[in-house]
């Protein structure tokens, strides 16, 4: 079993590498390229983000119900989801980096470009992401196996996340657009190949059950087989989407998790989208050379994966509940220390920005563990034949994905009220520059402080705390 599972881990990690490679580039650059290069107006930016907010929220449960209940193997199989979705994901990634026309003469075109790029990218991000999350839960139901998957994934993600660092070194970020465009095409090709490898090699515990479910002609059959206690197991395909949603959303642990996950995503998206914008303003050129600035921006996407590898043994001993809770206390402590020190302590501020960019993504990497436990608890509670893996991840996304739009909308609104547009146009006065820097520093300290306090209060009642020491209910065959 060990040889099989390790090869399976490599196959799954290949997906993480390709996925992270494209997503790191997209999340780091898309706001900056549309604001600083395409000069999209705030009105069009907000319109695109609001439409994206609704599409981002509803496509997860739609795709999940499709993946969990379809009678077509190409949609029901997580492996085939990845295999055939990879080329479309790569194409959607490339949409943002090539201008569609003269945005100076047609300002609305930049807004439409942003809307289409966000919507297409998120559609494939969701489709492949749901398959990836479901694979994590379905490869094995044992805590130690899932931790091993997490470690393999983070090693692969180190290579994937380095795409931002290499884009800074090889292309000077967005300063050399021709080189950057060539670079993202290469990234798309490598990522597509990595996900293709996953689609042809990964295996789950439920592969045979998926084939059996595809062969069932009538979805009206409510029960299939018995569990170990002799009770009939529910065929989830006979349930309506609303019934499935109600069964999952009424669980206390699910509600707690989606609440802290919403705040975690808000903080993570805010830092990944605005790290370079805040860094360029708060860390002057005479303090931080261009090389160290590139190192800061690039390492912010690599350090989380290294920290996950370091924390994995701690999670194995203490459990993810305690590690997640400790991280919330730590972010509050760091925010208080930096705010009291002031924004002119540049080395401390740069370290804080690196921590603030790295820590949320580090802890987020362990969030598959509580979701997988919630999936297991739901399957046991409702005696399901197959777990509703995609649906649980999707209903989580239904509540948390809006944070991906709210974060940039809120930060852009704050920046524009503090003269960021004047900075972009080059008409900023000294007083306006000080106001903008002060506003950025306050936001940088306030967001982790407030979010950390709320997460501490919400996370404490979570009750699945000892899955790391319990014996698995099922044995992988």
N, C-alpha and C positions, 0 to 999 in steps of 0.2 A: 504493500500500500504506500510505503514511503516514497518509492521511486515514482509511482503513478502520481502521487499528490504533488511532489516537487516539480515534475514536468508540467503538471497542470498549473502550478503556481507561476512558472515561467510563461506559459501561454497567457494567463490572465494578466501578468505584469506587462506583457507586451502591449496589451490594450491600454493600460495606464500610461505607458510611455508615450504612445502616439496621441492619446487624448490630452495629456498634460502639455505636450509639446505645442499643440495648436492653441489650447485654451490659455496658456500662460502668455503667449504673444497677443492673443485677442484681448484679454482682460487688461493687459498692461498698456496697450497702444490705442485701442479703438476710441476712447474718449479724447485723447490728445490729438489724434489725427483729424477727427471731425471738428474739434474746437480750434486748433492752432493752424491746421493746414487747409481744411475745407471751409473753415469759418462759418459753420452752421450757427444760425441765430438761436438765442435761448428759447424763443417761442417754438421753433421747429424742433429743437432738442427736447423740449418738454412734451410736445405732441407725440414725437416718436417714442419717448420713454413711457408715456401713458398707454399708448396702443400696445407697446411691447410688454408692459406690465400685465395687461389682461391676457394677451396671447401666451405669455410666459407662464401664467398661472393655470390656464385651462388646458394647454396641450399636454401637460403631465398626466392628469387622470385620463384624458382621451387615449393617449398612446398606451398607458398602462393597462387600461381595460381591454384594449385591442391585443396587447401582448399576452395578457393573462387568460383571455377567453377565446381568442381566435381559433378556428378549426384548421387554418392553413399553417403548415409546419414552418414556412418561411417567416411568419410573424410570431408563432408560439415559441419557436426555438430561440433562446438567447444567442446562441452561437451564430445562427443565420442572420439575426438582427444585426450583429456586428459585421459579419462578412459582407452583406450586401449594402449596409448603411455607410460603411467606411468611405467609399468614393464620393457619395453625396455630401458627407460631412466635410471632406477635404475641399470640395468645390464651394460649399457655403462659407467656409473659413476665408477663402480668397476674395469674396465679394467686397470686403471693406477696404482693401488696399489699393484699388485701382479706380481713379476718379471717372465719373460718367460724362463729364462735360465741363463747361465754363461756369463755375459756381459763382463767380463775381457778377455775371450777367443774369444768371438764373439762381438766386439764393434758395428757392424752394427745392431745387434739384438736390442740394446737399441734404435737406431734411428727408426727402424721399429715399435717397441713397442710404441714409442712416436707418430709416424704418425697415427697408427691405433687407439690409445687411443683418440687422439685429434679429428680425423675425426668422429669416432662413437659417441663420447660424443657430439660433436657439431651438428651432424645430429639430435639427439633426443632433445638436448637443443633447437635447432631451431624449431623443430616440435611442441614441447610442449610450447615453448616461444611464437610462433606466435599465437597459440590458446589462450594463456593467455592474450596477448595484445589485440586480437580481442574481447575476452570476456569483457575486461575492457571497450572498446568502445561501445559494443552492449548491456550491461546490462542496461544502461540508457544513455540518451543523455543530461541530465541536469548536470550543473556544480556542484551543491551542492551534487548530488548523487555521482558524480565521486570523489569529495573530500572525501566523506564518505568512498567510496571504498578504496581510498588511505590510509586513517587512519586505517581502518581494516587491510589492507595489511601490513602496517608497524608494527602494533602490532604483527601480525603473523610472520613477518620477524625478529622481535626481537628474537623470539624463534628459528627461523631457523638459523639466523646468529650466535647464541650462540654455534653452533656446533664447530666453530674454537676454542672458549674459552675452551669448555669442552675437545676438543682434546688435548689442551695444558696441562690442569690440570690432566686429566685421563691417558693420554698416553705419556706425555712429548713430544708432537709433533711427529716427525719422529725418535726420539731417541730410542723408543721402538716399533719396526716394528710389532711384533706379536700382541701387544695390539692395535696398530693403525689399523691393518687390521681387527681385530674383531670389532673395533669401526666403521669403514666405512661400514661394512656389516650391522650393526644395523641401521646406518643412512640411508642406502639405503632402508631397510625394512620400517622404519617409514615414510620416504618420499613417498614411493610408496603407503602406506595406506592413507596418507594425500591427495595425488592427486586423489586416487580412490574415496574419499569422495566428492571431487569437481565434478568428472565425473558423480556421481550419483545424485547430489543435485542442481547444479547451473542451472539457467535459464536466458534467454535473452529476449529482446523485439522482436526478429526476429525468435523465435523458430517455430512458425506456418508458417512463410514465407519460412523458410528453408525446411520444409516438403513439401510445395507447389512446391518449386523449384526442389526438388528431384523427384516429381511426373511428372514434365514436361519431355516428352519424346524427344522433338526436341529442341536442343539448338539454332536453327536458328531463333526462334521467337524473334524479336528484342525488342518488347515493351510489358510490363505487367502492366496494370492498369494505374491510373491517380494520380497525386499529388493533393494537395489542391487547386491549381489554375486551374485545369482541364487539365494540360499538361500531356502527356504520360510519364511514367517513363521507363527508359532504363533498360532492363535486361542485366546485365553485363556479363552473360555467353555467349552472342552472340559476344562479343568483343574479338579480338585477344590479346594475352599478350602484344605485342608491342604497340597496341593502348592504352591499359590501362596504360602501363608504360609512354607513351608520355603524356597522359592527366594528370597524377599525377606529373611527373618530371618537367613539364613546370611551375608549380605553384611557385611563388616567395617565399612564406612562407615555402614551402617544401624544397627548395634549401637552404634557410637560416638555417632551423632547422637541416638538415642532416650535414651541415658544422660544426655547433657548437657541434653537437652530436658526430661527428667523433673525435673531439679534447677532448671532455669529456670522451669518452670511452678510448682513448689513455691514458689519465692521470689516470683514474680509474684502468685500467688493469695493468699499470706500478706499481702502488702502491700496489695493491692486490697481484701481483706476486712477488714483490721484497721488501716488507715491512720488512720481517724477515731478508733478506739478508743485506739490508742497516742498519737495526737496530742493528744487531749483530756486524757490523763493526764500525758504528759511535757512538754507545753508549757502552762504555767499561763496563766490568763486575763490576769494583769497583764503578761505578757510578749508575748502575741499576742492582739490584739483579735479580736472575732468576724469582722470583715470579712477580715482577713488570714488567719484560720483557714479561712474559706470559699474564699479565693483559693488557699491551699495545697492543699486537698482537690480543688478543681476543676481546677487547673493540672496536678496529677499525672496526669490523664488526657489532657491536651492536649499537654503538653511532649514526650511520646514521639513523637508524629507529626511535630512540628517538628524534633526531632533526627533522625528518619529522613530527612527531606528534606535536612538538612544533611550527613548521612553518606553519602547515596546516591552523590555523586561520588567519595567516598573508596572506597566499595565497588567502584565501577566501575573505579577505578585499581588498588587494592591487592587486591581480592577479598574476599569475605565471610569467608573463613577467618581472615585476619589481623585484621579488624575485630572479629570475635567473640572471638578470643583476647585482644586488647587490652582488651576490655570486662571480661573475667574478672580480669585483673591490676588494673584500675582499681577494681573493687568491693572487692577485698581491701585495697587501699591505703586507700580511704575508711573502711572498717570499722576498721582499725587506728588511723587518725588520730583518729576520733571516740571510740573507746573510751579512748584515752590522754588525750584532752581531758576526758572526764567528762560526765555527763548534765546538769550545770548550765550548760554552754555552750549556751544555748538557741538562739541564732541559728545556730551551727554545726550543732546537732542538727536544727533545722528544715530546713536546707539538705541535710543528709545524708538525712533522711527523704524529701525531694523527689527526690533522686538515686536513692535505693533504690527508690522507687515508680516512677520513670520509666525508669531504665536497663534493667532486665530486659524491660520491654515494648518499648523501643526496639530492642534486639537481637533480641527475639522476632519483630519484624516482618520481619527478614531471613531467618528460618528457612525460609520457603518456597523460598528459593534453593537451599540444600543438599538439601532434600527433592526439589525438581524435578530437580536433577542426579542424585540417586539413582534417580528414576523413569526418566530418560533412560538411565542406565547399565543398569538392569534390563531395559528394553525392548530395548536393543542386545545385551545378554548373552544373553537368552533368545529373541531374534528374534521378538518379539511383533508382531502386526499393529496392535493398539491398546495404548497404555500402560495399566498397572494403576494409574492415578492415585489413584482413591479408595481402593484396597486398600493402597497404600503409606502414604498418610496415616492410614488406619484402623489398620494394624498399628503404626504409630508411636503412635497414640492408645491402643492396647491397653496399651502399656507405660507411657505417660506420664500418662494421665487419672487414675489413682489418686492422683497428687499433688494433684489438686483437692480430694479428700476428706481426705487425710492432713494437709495443711497446716492447715485449720481445726480438725481434731480435735486435733492436737498443740498448737496455740496455745491453744485453749480449755482443754485439760487443764492447761497451765502456768498460765494466768490463774486458773483456779478454785483451784489449789493455793496461789495467792498472793493470795487474798481478793478476787477480782473480783466474786463474788456478793454479798459484803458491800458493795461499792461500789454495785452496782445497787440493793440494798435500802436503802442509806443508813445502814447500821450500821457503817461502817468507822472504826476507830480511827486515830490518827496513826501508830502503829508499823506497822499493816497497810498504810496508805497508802504509807509509805516502802518497805516490802517489795515491794508491787505495782509501784511506779515503778522500783525497782532491777531487778526481774525483767524488766520490759518493756524497759528499756535494754539489759540483757544479751542478750536475745533479738534485739533490733534490730541489735546489732553482730555477734553470733555467727553468725546465719544467712547473711548475705552473705560473711562471712569463710570459713566452712567450705565453703559451696557453691562459692565462687569458686576455692578451692584444688583441690577435687575436679574442677571443670570444666576447669581448666588441665591437670591430669594426664590426663584422659580425652580432651580435644579434640586434643591435639598429634599423635597418630598419624593423624588424619583425612587421607585422601590426595587427595580431589578439591579441589585448591587453586587451579587455574588456569583454571577455566571462564570467567573474565572476559576471558581473552586468547586463547582458542581459537576457531576458526571453527566456526560452527554446522554440525552434520551434516545438517540438513534446512533447506530454504528454504520459508518460508510462501508458499502459493499464493494 
